[in-house]
Structure formats: C-alpha cells, structure tokens
Amino acid sequence: MGRVLLEVVLYPESADVLDSVRSSLQSKLAEVAEIVDVSERPIAFGLSAIAVRLIVDESLGTEPVERVLGEISGLSSFNIERVTRVL
C-alpha cells in the first residue's frame, strides 16, 4: 500500500497547556502514524500552534489521526492543511 504525508496544525486552548498537548500528541499519535516533524508556529499574543508532519498508510485515510487528535486534552482544534502521497 501507499503512504501519505499529512501536515496538521494543532491549536491549544492556551499557552499554559502547550507542553502537555505536545507530549500527549507524541505518545498517542505514535500508535497510528509515523511522526516526521513537530514544530511551533507563533500565532498571536504569546500563543503558539503546533505544526506536525505525519506519515500514515494511504488505505486508512485521515480518520485514525483525527480520532486520536480529538481525544487530546487541552487541544482547542486542529486543521489538516495538506495531504500528499509519498513515493
């Protein structure tokens, strides 16, 4: 099967939960995806988003990742910005 690269931006509820969201994300996402990169993106007023690049099995789609992200405490929302096939 093919693999796809997902670029996801996570928006925490506040700057206070950024570290806990980041650690939860790395432990929980490892179950459904290969984490390629995690970085912070400044938004405004001291708040940062977390940008994540993941590789998942193409046949599974984005649903397993979305399910895991929906379970992370302290996460306000997330946006899948890009899905591209990896050769």
KOLVOMI-429331 format. One record per atom (N, C-alpha, C, CB): residue number from 0; residue in three letters; chain; atom name; x, z, y. Coordinates in nm, 4 decimals. Glycine has a CB too. Layout:
N
NUM | ALA | A | CA | X | Z | Y
...
% end
This chain:
87
0 | MET | A | N | 0.0834 | 0.0000 | -0.1198
0 | MET | A | CA | 0.0000 | 0.0000 | 0.0000
0 | MET | A | C | 0.0868 | 0.0000 | 0.1247
0 | MET | A | CB | -0.0943 | 0.1212 | 0.0007
1 | GLY | A | N | 0.0291 | -0.0452 | 0.2343
1 | GLY | A | CA | 0.0998 | -0.0464 | 0.3601
1 | GLY | A | C | 0.0950 | 0.0885 | 0.4293
1 | GLY | A | CB | 0.0431 | -0.1519 | 0.4495
2 | ARG | A | N | 0.1753 | 0.0990 | 0.5318
2 | ARG | A | CA | 0.1777 | 0.2222 | 0.6103
2 | ARG | A | C | 0.1520 | 0.1864 | 0.7560
2 | ARG | A | CB | 0.3138 | 0.2978 | 0.5942
3 | VAL | A | N | 0.0946 | 0.2811 | 0.8297
3 | VAL | A | CA | 0.0685 | 0.2599 | 0.9718
3 | VAL | A | C | 0.1294 | 0.3735 | 1.0531
3 | VAL | A | CB | -0.0834 | 0.2492 | 0.9988
4 | LEU | A | N | 0.1689 | 0.3391 | 1.1744
4 | LEU | A | CA | 0.2218 | 0.4358 | 1.2702
4 | LEU | A | C | 0.1102 | 0.4717 | 1.3661
4 | LEU | A | CB | 0.3462 | 0.3794 | 1.3467
5 | LEU | A | N | 0.0821 | 0.6007 | 1.3793
5 | LEU | A | CA | -0.0180 | 0.6493 | 1.4745
5 | LEU | A | C | 0.0536 | 0.7175 | 1.5893
5 | LEU | A | CB | -0.1190 | 0.7467 | 1.4064
6 | GLU | A | N | 0.0108 | 0.6884 | 1.7104
6 | GLU | A | CA | 0.0581 | 0.7615 | 1.8274
6 | GLU | A | C | -0.0604 | 0.8399 | 1.8800
6 | GLU | A | CB | 0.1181 | 0.6654 | 1.9376
7 | VAL | A | N | -0.0475 | 0.9722 | 1.8772
7 | VAL | A | CA | -0.1571 | 1.0623 | 1.9116
7 | VAL | A | C | -0.1127 | 1.1540 | 2.0245
7 | VAL | A | CB | -0.2024 | 1.1448 | 1.7882
8 | VAL | A | N | -0.2014 | 1.1766 | 2.1220
8 | VAL | A | CA | -0.1742 | 1.2718 | 2.2296
8 | VAL | A | C | -0.2713 | 1.3880 | 2.2141
8 | VAL | A | CB | -0.1878 | 1.2046 | 2.3713
9 | LEU | A | N | -0.2156 | 1.5089 | 2.2105
9 | LEU | A | CA | -0.2938 | 1.6309 | 2.1930
9 | LEU | A | C | -0.3000 | 1.7063 | 2.3250
9 | LEU | A | CB | -0.2334 | 1.7202 | 2.0818
10 | TYR | A | N | -0.4189 | 1.7516 | 2.3605
10 | TYR | A | CA | -0.4388 | 1.8245 | 2.4855
10 | TYR | A | C | -0.4750 | 1.9696 | 2.4544
10 | TYR | A | CB | -0.5493 | 1.7574 | 2.5719
11 | PRO | A | N | -0.3816 | 2.0636 | 2.4779
11 | PRO | A | CA | -0.4108 | 2.2046 | 2.4510
11 | PRO | A | C | -0.5075 | 2.2619 | 2.5540
11 | PRO | A | CB | -0.2815 | 2.2865 | 2.4498
12 | GLU | A | N | -0.5724 | 2.3728 | 2.5167
12 | GLU | A | CA | -0.6673 | 2.4384 | 2.6069
12 | GLU | A | C | -0.5991 | 2.4952 | 2.7301
12 | GLU | A | CB | -0.7408 | 2.5488 | 2.5340
13 | SER | A | N | -0.4748 | 2.5430 | 2.7151
13 | SER | A | CA | -0.3999 | 2.5979 | 2.8282
13 | SER | A | C | -0.2512 | 2.5912 | 2.7972
13 | SER | A | CB | -0.4433 | 2.7442 | 2.8587
14 | ALA | A | N | -0.1700 | 2.6175 | 2.8988
14 | ALA | A | CA | -0.0249 | 2.6172 | 2.8804
14 | ALA | A | C | 0.0194 | 2.7319 | 2.7900
14 | ALA | A | CB | 0.0461 | 2.6267 | 3.0158
15 | ASP | A | N | -0.0611 | 2.8363 | 2.7817
15 | ASP | A | CA | -0.0274 | 2.9540 | 2.7012
15 | ASP | A | C | -0.0278 | 2.9262 | 2.5513
15 | ASP | A | CB | -0.1238 | 3.0655 | 2.7314
16 | VAL | A | N | -0.1019 | 2.8278 | 2.5074
16 | VAL | A | CA | -0.1147 | 2.8009 | 2.3635
16 | VAL | A | C | -0.0312 | 2.6817 | 2.3170
16 | VAL | A | CB | -0.2598 | 2.7765 | 2.3289
17 | LEU | A | N | 0.0494 | 2.6260 | 2.4052
17 | LEU | A | CA | 0.1264 | 2.5059 | 2.3727
17 | LEU | A | C | 0.2158 | 2.5268 | 2.2502
17 | LEU | A | CB | 0.2116 | 2.4645 | 2.4924
18 | ASP | A | N | 0.2892 | 2.6369 | 2.2458
18 | ASP | A | CA | 0.3800 | 2.6617 | 2.1333
18 | ASP | A | C | 0.3053 | 2.6838 | 2.0023
18 | ASP | A | CB | 0.4675 | 2.7821 | 2.1628
19 | SER | A | N | 0.1936 | 2.7559 | 2.0074
19 | SER | A | CA | 0.1188 | 2.7804 | 1.8835
19 | SER | A | C | 0.0538 | 2.6518 | 1.8322
19 | SER | A | CB | 0.0113 | 2.8885 | 1.9063
20 | VAL | A | N | 0.0060 | 2.5680 | 1.9240
20 | VAL | A | CA | -0.0507 | 2.4385 | 1.8834
20 | VAL | A | C | 0.0576 | 2.3531 | 1.8188
20 | VAL | A | CB | -0.1129 | 2.3641 | 2.0052
21 | ARG | A | N | 0.1745 | 2.3530 | 1.8808
21 | ARG | A | CA | 0.2849 | 2.2721 | 1.8294
21 | ARG | A | C | 0.3266 | 2.3162 | 1.6881
21 | ARG | A | CB | 0.4049 | 2.2807 | 1.9246
22 | SER | A | N | 0.3367 | 2.4468 | 1.6653
22 | SER | A | CA | 0.3775 | 2.4936 | 1.5324
22 | SER | A | C | 0.2673 | 2.4703 | 1.4283
22 | SER | A | CB | 0.4138 | 2.6428 | 1.5376
23 | SER | A | N | 0.1413 | 2.4899 | 1.4670
23 | SER | A | CA | 0.0302 | 2.4629 | 1.3751
23 | SER | A | C | 0.0255 | 2.3159 | 1.3382
23 | SER | A | CB | -0.1033 | 2.5056 | 1.4373
24 | LEU | A | N | 0.0464 | 2.2333 | 1.4369
24 | LEU | A | CA | 0.0419 | 2.0890 | 1.4161
24 | LEU | A | C | 0.1476 | 2.0453 | 1.3160
24 | LEU | A | CB | 0.0610 | 2.0152 | 1.5486
25 | GLN | A | N | 0.2682 | 2.0964 | 1.3302
25 | GLN | A | CA | 0.3748 | 2.0538 | 1.2402
25 | GLN | A | C | 0.3517 | 2.1007 | 1.0973
25 | GLN | A | CB | 0.5080 | 2.1054 | 1.2898
26 | SER | A | N | 0.2977 | 2.2202 | 1.0793
26 | SER | A | CA | 0.2743 | 2.2676 | 0.9427
26 | SER | A | C | 0.1525 | 2.2004 | 0.8789
26 | SER | A | CB | 0.2557 | 2.4193 | 0.9425
27 | LYS | A | N | 0.0456 | 2.1817 | 0.9550
27 | LYS | A | CA | -0.0770 | 2.1247 | 0.8986
27 | LYS | A | C | -0.0698 | 1.9733 | 0.8810
27 | LYS | A | CB | -0.1943 | 2.1592 | 0.9866
28 | LEU | A | N | -0.0094 | 1.9022 | 0.9763
28 | LEU | A | CA | -0.0025 | 1.7566 | 0.9655
28 | LEU | A | C | 0.0908 | 1.7111 | 0.8547
28 | LEU | A | CB | 0.0421 | 1.6972 | 1.0966
29 | ALA | A | N | 0.1886 | 1.7924 | 0.8207
29 | ALA | A | CA | 0.2825 | 1.7555 | 0.7145
29 | ALA | A | C | 0.2107 | 1.7325 | 0.5817
29 | ALA | A | CB | 0.3890 | 1.8641 | 0.6980
30 | GLU | A | N | 0.0919 | 1.7887 | 0.5663
30 | GLU | A | CA | 0.0142 | 1.7715 | 0.4434
30 | GLU | A | C | -0.0460 | 1.6315 | 0.4312
30 | GLU | A | CB | -0.0964 | 1.8749 | 0.4376
31 | VAL | A | N | -0.0722 | 1.5648 | 0.5448
31 | VAL | A | CA | -0.1419 | 1.4355 | 0.5405
31 | VAL | A | C | -0.0631 | 1.3196 | 0.6008
31 | VAL | A | CB | -0.2725 | 1.4473 | 0.6121
32 | ALA | A | N | 0.0509 | 1.3496 | 0.6652
32 | ALA | A | CA | 0.1258 | 1.2439 | 0.7324
32 | ALA | A | C | 0.2737 | 1.2790 | 0.7403
32 | ALA | A | CB | 0.0697 | 1.2193 | 0.8728
33 | GLU | A | N | 0.3541 | 1.1772 | 0.7631
33 | GLU | A | CA | 0.4966 | 1.1972 | 0.7890
33 | GLU | A | C | 0.5145 | 1.2027 | 0.9407
33 | GLU | A | CB | 0.5846 | 1.0823 | 0.7241
34 | ILE | A | N | 0.5625 | 1.3141 | 0.9918
34 | ILE | A | CA | 0.5814 | 1.3298 | 1.1361
34 | ILE | A | C | 0.7133 | 1.2645 | 1.1750
34 | ILE | A | CB | 0.5792 | 1.4806 | 1.1778
35 | VAL | A | N | 0.7066 | 1.1662 | 1.2656
35 | VAL | A | CA | 0.8242 | 1.0935 | 1.3099
35 | VAL | A | C | 0.8828 | 1.1564 | 1.4357
35 | VAL | A | CB | 0.7897 | 0.9470 | 1.3349
36 | ASP | A | N | 0.7962 | 1.1938 | 1.5301
36 | ASP | A | CA | 0.8441 | 1.2457 | 1.6579
36 | ASP | A | C | 0.7372 | 1.3334 | 1.7218
36 | ASP | A | CB | 0.8831 | 1.1302 | 1.7528
37 | VAL | A | N | 0.7810 | 1.4398 | 1.7884
37 | VAL | A | CA | 0.6923 | 1.5272 | 1.8647
37 | VAL | A | C | 0.7594 | 1.5514 | 1.9990
37 | VAL | A | CB | 0.6633 | 1.6629 | 1.7888
38 | SER | A | N | 0.6867 | 1.5262 | 2.1081
38 | SER | A | CA | 0.7425 | 1.5494 | 2.2410
38 | SER | A | C | 0.6331 | 1.5981 | 2.3352
38 | SER | A | CB | 0.8083 | 1.4210 | 2.2962
39 | GLU | A | N | 0.6753 | 1.6496 | 2.4504
39 | GLU | A | CA | 0.5800 | 1.6972 | 2.5503
39 | GLU | A | C | 0.5671 | 1.5953 | 2.6623
39 | GLU | A | CB | 0.6233 | 1.8340 | 2.6067
40 | ARG | A | N | 0.4452 | 1.5822 | 2.7143
40 | ARG | A | CA | 0.4175 | 1.4957 | 2.8292
40 | ARG | A | C | 0.3548 | 1.5811 | 2.9383
40 | ARG | A | CB | 0.3233 | 1.3761 | 2.7901
41 | PRO | A | N | 0.4211 | 1.5938 | 3.0526
41 | PRO | A | CA | 0.3605 | 1.6699 | 3.1623
41 | PRO | A | C | 0.2312 | 1.6026 | 3.2086
41 | PRO | A | CB | 0.4595 | 1.6831 | 3.2808
42 | ILE | A | N | 0.1290 | 1.6847 | 3.2328
42 | ILE | A | CA | 0.0020 | 1.6315 | 3.2813
42 | ILE | A | C | -0.0134 | 1.6669 | 3.4286
42 | ILE | A | CB | -0.1176 | 1.6868 | 3.1983
43 | ALA | A | N | -0.0378 | 1.7948 | 3.4560
43 | ALA | A | CA | -0.0540 | 1.8424 | 3.5938
43 | ALA | A | C | -0.0614 | 1.9943 | 3.5942
43 | ALA | A | CB | -0.1811 | 1.7813 | 3.6597
44 | PHE | A | N | -0.0253 | 2.0525 | 3.7057
44 | PHE | A | CA | -0.0394 | 2.1969 | 3.7270
44 | PHE | A | C | 0.0258 | 2.2800 | 3.6171
44 | PHE | A | CB | -0.1856 | 2.2330 | 3.7368
45 | GLY | A | N | 0.1404 | 2.2360 | 3.5672
45 | GLY | A | CA | 0.2130 | 2.3102 | 3.4653
45 | GLY | A | C | 0.1624 | 2.2904 | 3.3238
45 | GLY | A | CB | 0.2085 | 2.4529 | 3.4974
46 | LEU | A | N | 0.0605 | 2.2091 | 3.3065
46 | LEU | A | CA | 0.0059 | 2.1836 | 3.1735
46 | LEU | A | C | 0.0714 | 2.0591 | 3.1139
46 | LEU | A | CB | -0.1483 | 2.1666 | 3.1795
47 | SER | A | N | 0.1033 | 2.0670 | 2.9865
47 | SER | A | CA | 0.1634 | 1.9534 | 2.9168
47 | SER | A | C | 0.0792 | 1.9161 | 2.7960
47 | SER | A | CB | 0.3079 | 1.9856 | 2.8736
48 | ALA | A | N | 0.0829 | 1.7885 | 2.7633
48 | ALA | A | CA | 0.0212 | 1.7393 | 2.6402
48 | ALA | A | C | 0.1320 | 1.7261 | 2.5364
48 | ALA | A | CB | -0.0533 | 1.6017 | 2.6630
49 | ILE | A | N | 0.0934 | 1.7147 | 2.4119
49 | ILE | A | CA | 0.1895 | 1.6961 | 2.3041
49 | ILE | A | C | 0.1688 | 1.5557 | 2.2480
49 | ILE | A | CB | 0.1731 | 1.8060 | 2.1921
50 | ALA | A | N | 0.2735 | 1.4744 | 2.2543
50 | ALA | A | CA | 0.2681 | 1.3384 | 2.2002
50 | ALA | A | C | 0.3304 | 1.3403 | 2.0607
50 | ALA | A | CB | 0.3424 | 1.2362 | 2.2943
51 | VAL | A | N | 0.2591 | 1.2844 | 1.9645
51 | VAL | A | CA | 0.3043 | 1.2867 | 1.8252
51 | VAL | A | C | 0.3004 | 1.1453 | 1.7690
51 | VAL | A | CB | 0.2166 | 1.3826 | 1.7393
52 | ARG | A | N | 0.4053 | 1.1093 | 1.6971
52 | ARG | A | CA | 0.4083 | 0.9826 | 1.6244
52 | ARG | A | C | 0.4101 | 1.0156 | 1.4755
52 | ARG | A | CB | 0.5328 | 0.8947 | 1.6655
53 | LEU | A | N | 0.3175 | 0.9550 | 1.4022
53 | LEU | A | CA | 0.2980 | 0.9846 | 1.2602
53 | LEU | A | C | 0.2936 | 0.8570 | 1.1784
53 | LEU | A | CB | 0.1695 | 1.0649 | 1.2391
54 | ILE | A | N | 0.3344 | 0.8672 | 1.0546
54 | ILE | A | CA | 0.3170 | 0.7557 | 0.9618
54 | ILE | A | C | 0.2220 | 0.8021 | 0.8519
54 | ILE | A | CB | 0.4550 | 0.7076 | 0.9020
55 | VAL | A | N | 0.1176 | 0.7212 | 0.8288
55 | VAL | A | CA | 0.0186 | 0.7529 | 0.7259
55 | VAL | A | C | -0.0037 | 0.6305 | 0.6374
55 | VAL | A | CB | -0.1153 | 0.7994 | 0.7900
56 | ASP | A | N | -0.0622 | 0.6534 | 0.5222
56 | ASP | A | CA | -0.0975 | 0.5459 | 0.4303
56 | ASP | A | C | -0.2120 | 0.4656 | 0.4919
56 | ASP | A | CB | -0.1373 | 0.6023 | 0.2897
57 | GLU | A | N | -0.1953 | 0.3356 | 0.4962
57 | GLU | A | CA | -0.2951 | 0.2478 | 0.5578
57 | GLU | A | C | -0.4326 | 0.2605 | 0.4918
57 | GLU | A | CB | -0.2481 | 0.1033 | 0.5507
58 | SER | A | N | -0.4356 | 0.2815 | 0.3624
58 | SER | A | CA | -0.5634 | 0.2880 | 0.2910
58 | SER | A | C | -0.6453 | 0.4117 | 0.3283
58 | SER | A | CB | -0.5388 | 0.2866 | 0.1413
59 | LEU | A | N | -0.5801 | 0.5168 | 0.3770
59 | LEU | A | CA | -0.6508 | 0.6394 | 0.4146
59 | LEU | A | C | -0.7104 | 0.6327 | 0.5546
59 | LEU | A | CB | -0.5573 | 0.7573 | 0.4056
60 | GLY | A | N | -0.6548 | 0.5475 | 0.6396
60 | GLY | A | CA | -0.7024 | 0.5384 | 0.7772
60 | GLY | A | C | -0.6617 | 0.6611 | 0.8581
60 | GLY | A | CB | -0.8542 | 0.5219 | 0.7797
61 | THR | A | N | -0.7341 | 0.6851 | 0.9664
61 | THR | A | CA | -0.7003 | 0.7969 | 1.0550
61 | THR | A | C | -0.7813 | 0.9232 | 1.0256
61 | THR | A | CB | -0.7217 | 0.7561 | 1.1988
62 | GLU | A | N | -0.8790 | 0.9151 | 0.9375
62 | GLU | A | CA | -0.9695 | 1.0277 | 0.9129
62 | GLU | A | C | -0.8999 | 1.1567 | 0.8699
62 | GLU | A | CB | -1.0683 | 0.9893 | 0.8085
63 | PRO | A | N | -0.8038 | 1.1524 | 0.7753
63 | PRO | A | CA | -0.7382 | 1.2782 | 0.7377
63 | PRO | A | C | -0.6653 | 1.3441 | 0.8551
63 | PRO | A | CB | -0.6397 | 1.2532 | 0.6246
64 | VAL | A | N | -0.6021 | 1.2637 | 0.9388
64 | VAL | A | CA | -0.5317 | 1.3164 | 1.0563
64 | VAL | A | C | -0.6318 | 1.3757 | 1.1542
64 | VAL | A | CB | -0.4482 | 1.2056 | 1.1252
65 | GLU | A | N | -0.7409 | 1.3055 | 1.1789
65 | GLU | A | CA | -0.8433 | 1.3560 | 1.2707
65 | GLU | A | C | -0.9031 | 1.4870 | 1.2207
65 | GLU | A | CB | -0.9539 | 1.2520 | 1.2893
66 | ARG | A | N | -0.9257 | 1.4973 | 1.0908
66 | ARG | A | CA | -0.9814 | 1.6195 | 1.0327
66 | ARG | A | C | -0.8871 | 1.7377 | 1.0541
66 | ARG | A | CB | -1.0089 | 1.6001 | 0.8827
67 | VAL | A | N | -0.7581 | 1.7175 | 1.0260
67 | VAL | A | CA | -0.6592 | 1.8244 | 1.0432
67 | VAL | A | C | -0.6472 | 1.8641 | 1.1901
67 | VAL | A | CB | -0.5220 | 1.7802 | 0.9889
68 | LEU | A | N | -0.6435 | 1.7665 | 1.2794
68 | LEU | A | CA | -0.6314 | 1.7976 | 1.4222
68 | LEU | A | C | -0.7530 | 1.8743 | 1.4723
68 | LEU | A | CB | -0.6136 | 1.6690 | 1.5035
69 | GLY | A | N | -0.8700 | 1.8434 | 1.4191
69 | GLY | A | CA | -0.9916 | 1.9138 | 1.4587
69 | GLY | A | C | -0.9925 | 2.0600 | 1.4183
69 | GLY | A | CB | -1.1107 | 1.8459 | 1.3998
70 | GLU | A | N | -0.9074 | 2.0973 | 1.3224
70 | GLU | A | CA | -0.9007 | 2.2350 | 1.2736
70 | GLU | A | C | -0.7971 | 2.3202 | 1.3462
70 | GLU | A | CB | -0.8703 | 2.2349 | 1.1267
71 | ILE | A | N | -0.7166 | 2.2602 | 1.4339
71 | ILE | A | CA | -0.6098 | 2.3349 | 1.5009
71 | ILE | A | C | -0.6667 | 2.4181 | 1.6149
71 | ILE | A | CB | -0.5012 | 2.2391 | 1.5539
72 | SER | A | N | -0.6420 | 2.5471 | 1.6085
72 | SER | A | CA | -0.6895 | 2.6409 | 1.7103
72 | SER | A | C | -0.6106 | 2.6220 | 1.8403
72 | SER | A | CB | -0.6769 | 2.7871 | 1.6600
73 | GLY | A | N | -0.6806 | 2.6243 | 1.9535
73 | GLY | A | CA | -0.6157 | 2.6107 | 2.0836
73 | GLY | A | C | -0.6059 | 2.4675 | 2.1324
73 | GLY | A | CB | -0.4796 | 2.6693 | 2.0777
74 | LEU | A | N | -0.6541 | 2.3742 | 2.0526
74 | LEU | A | CA | -0.6497 | 2.2330 | 2.0895
74 | LEU | A | C | -0.7819 | 2.1938 | 2.1535
74 | LEU | A | CB | -0.6201 | 2.1439 | 1.9661
75 | SER | A | N | -0.7760 | 2.1491 | 2.2784
75 | SER | A | CA | -0.8965 | 2.1108 | 2.3510
75 | SER | A | C | -0.9498 | 1.9765 | 2.3008
75 | SER | A | CB | -0.8680 | 2.1040 | 2.5019
76 | SER | A | N | -0.8602 | 1.8777 | 2.2933
76 | SER | A | CA | -0.8983 | 1.7450 | 2.2459
76 | SER | A | C | -0.7730 | 1.6680 | 2.2068
76 | SER | A | CB | -0.9787 | 1.6679 | 2.3541
77 | PHE | A | N | -0.7939 | 1.5511 | 2.1488
77 | PHE | A | CA | -0.6827 | 1.4635 | 2.1151
77 | PHE | A | C | -0.7296 | 1.3197 | 2.1271
77 | PHE | A | CB | -0.6285 | 1.4929 | 1.9724
78 | ASN | A | N | -0.6331 | 1.2292 | 2.1427
78 | ASN | A | CA | -0.6639 | 1.0881 | 2.1572
78 | ASN | A | C | -0.5643 | 1.0074 | 2.0743
78 | ASN | A | CB | -0.6601 | 1.0451 | 2.3066
79 | ILE | A | N | -0.6154 | 0.9240 | 1.9856
79 | ILE | A | CA | -0.5283 | 0.8329 | 1.9121
79 | ILE | A | C | -0.5079 | 0.7116 | 2.0016
79 | ILE | A | CB | -0.5892 | 0.7925 | 1.7712
80 | GLU | A | N | -0.3867 | 0.6989 | 2.0535
80 | GLU | A | CA | -0.3585 | 0.5943 | 2.1516
80 | GLU | A | C | -0.3166 | 0.4620 | 2.0901
80 | GLU | A | CB | -0.2520 | 0.6405 | 2.2445
81 | ARG | A | N | -0.2544 | 0.4675 | 1.9730
81 | ARG | A | CA | -0.2063 | 0.3428 | 1.9138
81 | ARG | A | C | -0.2027 | 0.3552 | 1.7623
81 | ARG | A | CB | -0.0667 | 0.3064 | 1.9681
82 | VAL | A | N | -0.2404 | 0.2476 | 1.6973
82 | VAL | A | CA | -0.2292 | 0.2356 | 1.5522
82 | VAL | A | C | -0.1645 | 0.1003 | 1.5270
82 | VAL | A | CB | -0.3703 | 0.2488 | 1.4792
83 | THR | A | N | -0.0508 | 0.1005 | 1.4587
83 | THR | A | CA | 0.0179 | -0.0252 | 1.4319
83 | THR | A | C | 0.0775 | -0.0222 | 1.2918
83 | THR | A | CB | 0.1278 | -0.0514 | 1.5372
84 | ARG | A | N | 0.0787 | -0.1357 | 1.2289
84 | ARG | A | CA | 0.1286 | -0.1452 | 1.0919
84 | ARG | A | C | 0.2812 | -0.1398 | 1.0910
84 | ARG | A | CB | 0.0789 | -0.2751 | 1.0245
85 | VAL | A | N | 0.3358 | -0.0674 | 0.9934
85 | VAL | A | CA | 0.4806 | -0.0549 | 0.9762
85 | VAL | A | C | 0.5205 | -0.1449 | 0.8608
85 | VAL | A | CB | 0.5237 | 0.0942 | 0.9500
86 | LEU | A | N | 0.6172 | -0.2304 | 0.8859
86 | LEU | A | CA | 0.6619 | -0.3225 | 0.7803
86 | LEU | A | C | 0.7782 | -0.2661 | 0.7035
86 | LEU | A | CB | 0.7004 | -0.4567 | 0.8390
% end
